[in-house]
Amino acid sequence: MKGQPRNRVASRRTRHWSSPLNILALDTGFSDGVVAAQRRDGQRAHRLIGPFGTHGERILTAIQEVLIELKIKPADLNRVGVGQGPGSFTGLRIALATAQGLATGLELEVVAYPTFEALPQPREYDLVHVFDARRGQLFAAQMGADGLEMATCEDPITVASWIGAKTLVYGDGPIRYPELLAAGATWLEGPYAVVPERALDLTRSASIHKGPLLPTYRRGAEAQVIFGSPILDRALDADDLARQT
């Protein structure tokens, strides 16, 4: 069985189609979080931040790094996008609170997108995304004929019934539930994070979000955003970001 992904910071710089906007995308719903930015001329940069427990400490630093790499001043940003889940509740709060704080402090447009829409989606394969949701459940979604189906919170037995010998499994679910691979499925190598390019594309194309940013957690009453923790207060400081970039 493959091991838990370790602490890592990774980056890549690429060039894509131009956009009239300087945009930033944040996603910390999984063990490896993503911070990505795109300049108006299409140049992109990103960082992977992980594992869980470090997102709140490292997200501002990662934002600073990608903006410096692309020579974008915080005041020149136009839009911030954020993955709203499903995913780790604590992890989701960090990106959501940071995006809300930056949007308020820098007067940015805000876009919220479904986190699973930014995961790898190779339609030529039988693919199942599966992430540990704790409490004996998994966040999971299958690739269908029309793309990725809606992510749900399921028990391991139900998710295992989706997985056959030719299935590709992406996510950290098999770490806690190795029985998911009992049929001989192929478990793809980590890190397990959203695809930075997809997160940026969703940020660029999605509708502007109005109102408070709330997570899609698939657990009813637990899906409440509670602000005010020291980590979140630190992440919300847009002035601090501007001073250090």
N, C-alpha and C positions, 0 to 999 in steps of 0.2 A: 504494500500500500504506500502511496506517495505521502511525503510528509507535509506538515503545515508550511506554507510560504513564510519565509523569513523577512526580517526588517530590510527594506530596500528603498532606494530612491533611483528611479530610472528616468531618462529623458530621451526625446527624439524631436528633431526639427524637420518639418516638411513644408511643402508649398502646395496650396490648393487654389481653387477658383477664388477670385477676389470677391469682396463683399463691401458694401458701403459702411460697414460697422467694424469697430474693434470690439471683440467679444471675449468673454471669459466663461468657462464651464467648470462646475464643481460637482463632484460625486464621491461621497464617502459612505455609501451604503454597504460596502463589502470590506473584506479584510484589507485589500489594497485600494486606497482611494485614488482619485484622479483629479488633477488640476490641469486645465488646458486653456490655451488662449489662441486667438487668431487675429492677425493684423488685417487692416483693410485691403492690403495687396495680396492676401491669401496665404502669407507666411504663417506657419503654426508652430507651437512648441507645447510640450506637456511634461508633467512630472507624475510619477507614481509615488504615493505615500502610504506606508503601512508598517506594521500590521495594526489591528485594532488596539486602541489605547494610546496611539500616537497621533491620530488625525487632528485632534484639537490643538496639539502643540505645534504641528508642522504645516498646517494648511496655509497660514499667512506667509510663512517662509517660501513655500512652494509657489504661491501667487506672485510674490515679489520676484522670484527667480524667472518665471516664464515671462513676466512683463519686462524685466531687464533684458532678457535674451532677445525679445522682439522689439526692444526700444519703444515700448508703449508706456506712457505716463498714466497713473491711475485716473487722473482727471480727463484723459482722452478715451477712456472706456465708454462704450455706449450701451452695452447689454451684458447681463450676467444670466447664465442658465444653471439650473440645479436639478439633479436627480431626486425625485420625491418618493422613490421606493417602488415596490417593497424592498426591504433590506433591514439591516440592523437599526433598531430604533435610536440607540445612542449615536451611531454613525450618521444616520440621516439628519439628526438634529444639528450636528456640527456644520454640515454643508448648507442646510436650510437657513440656519441662523446667520452664518457668514454671508450668504447671498443676500439675505434680507438687510443685514447691516450695511453691506457695501452699496446696495441699491439705494438705501436711505441716505447714506453719507455722501455718495457720489452722484446721486440723482440718475441712476441707471434704469433702463428697461429690465424687466424680470421675466424669465421664461422658466416654467417648471415642466419637466418631461418624465415619463415613466422610466425608471432606472433600467428595467429589463430591455427596453427598446434600444438602449445603448450597448448591450452585450453583443458578442459575435453572433452573426446570423447567416451562416452559410447554407443557403436553401438546397444545395445539392446533397446534403447529408441529413440523416435521422439524428437530430440533436436535441438533447434535453439539458436545460440549465437547472442546476439544483444547488441551493445554498442552505446552510444550517440556519434555521430560524429559532433554535433553542426550544425548550419545553416539549421535546418529542415531535417537532414539526419541521417542515422544510419549505422554503420558498422555491417554487419550481414552475417551469414553463416549457412547452414543447414547440418545436418548429412545425408549422402546418403548411398547407399548400399556399396560403396567402401570407406567409411570414410567421412571426412569433405570435403564439396564442397568449391570451392574458395570463399573467403570472398569478398564481394562487398559493395559499398556505395549506399544505397537505401533510398527512402522516407518511412515514417512510414506506409503509406497505403499499399505499396507493401510488406513490411515485415509482416504486420498484416495478409496478405492473406496466409502466410506460416504457421500460427499458429492456431492449433485447440485445442479442449478440452483436448486431450491427450498429447499435446506438453509440453515438459520441456523447459523453457526459462532461459538461463544463461547470465547474464550481467546486466549493469546498465540502459539499454534502457528504461524499464518500469518506471523508476523514472520520467523522463520527458514525456514519452508517455504511460500513464497507459492504453490507449485504446488497446495496444498490447495484453493485457490480457483479452479482452472483451469476447473471446470465452470460457473462463474458464481454460486457460492454467495454469500450475504450475510454479511459479517463484521461482527458486532455490535461496537458501540463499547465501549471499556473505561471505567473500570478493571475489571480481571479479578480478581474476588475472590468469596468466598462471600457469600451474601445474609445480612446480620446477623440478620434476623428468623428465617430458617430455622435458623441456627446456634443461636439462643436456643431455638427450639421443640424442636430435637433435644436440647439440653442439658436442657430441662425434662422431656422425655418418655422419654428413653433410660434403659436400666438402669444401675445403679451399677456402675462398673468396679472390679474387684479386681485387685491385683497391679501390677507395673511398667507404665508407659505405653510402648508400643512403636509405631513407625510402620508403616503399611502402605505399602510402597514399591514392591512388585512387581518387585524385583530381587534376590531370593534373599539371598545372603550379605551384600550391602551394607546390608540392612535391620537395622542394629544401632545402638542408641543409645549414644553415647559421651559421658558427662558429664565435666565438669571444665575446659572451656574458660573463659577469663575472661568472655566474654559470657554464657555460661549460668550461671556462678556468680553474676554480677550479677543475672540475671533471677530466680534462685531465692530472692532475699532478701526474704521476706515481711515481716520486721521493718522493713526499709527502706520498703516500701510502706505499712505501717501508720503509720510516723513522718511520712511526707510527705502523707498523705491527711487 
